[in-house]
Amino acid sequence: MGNLDKNQTRKEPITFTGRTRSDAKRKALNYWYMNQNALAMSIREFSARLVLLPDGKSIVFYETPSA
């Protein structure tokens, strides 16, 4: 996973896939930690934009909040 530049934003969703739900969550949190300045959102805001997929091993992050 790469880091974002401060002026760079992502419009497409990002999928974090792991061996287990915990592994996927760890990858998502690591992404937030490494990019928190560029994302300009708290961990609470970031977490509100995460969606667990039905397979239970993938989490999707949407840049814009879900309705």
Secondary structure in CASP SS format (residue, H / E / C, confidence):
PFRMAT SS
TARGET T0000
AUTHOR 0000-0000-0000
METHOD secondary structure of the structure
MODEL  1
M C 1.00
G C 1.00
N C 1.00
L C 1.00
D C 1.00
K C 1.00
N C 1.00
Q C 1.00
T C 1.00
R C 1.00
K C 1.00
E C 1.00
P C 1.00
I E 1.00
T E 1.00
F E 1.00
T E 1.00
G C 1.00
R C 1.00
T C 1.00
R H 1.00
S H 1.00
D H 1.00
A H 1.00
K H 1.00
R H 1.00
K H 1.00
A H 1.00
L H 1.00
N H 1.00
Y H 1.00
W H 1.00
Y H 1.00
M H 1.00
N H 1.00
Q H 1.00
N H 1.00
A H 1.00
L H 1.00
A C 1.00
M C 1.00
S C 1.00
I H 1.00
R H 1.00
E H 1.00
F H 1.00
S H 1.00
A H 1.00
R C 1.00
L E 1.00
V E 1.00
L E 1.00
L C 1.00
P C 1.00
D C 1.00
G C 1.00
K C 1.00
S E 1.00
I E 1.00
V E 1.00
F E 1.00
Y C 1.00
E C 1.00
T C 1.00
P C 1.00
S C 1.00
A C 1.00
END
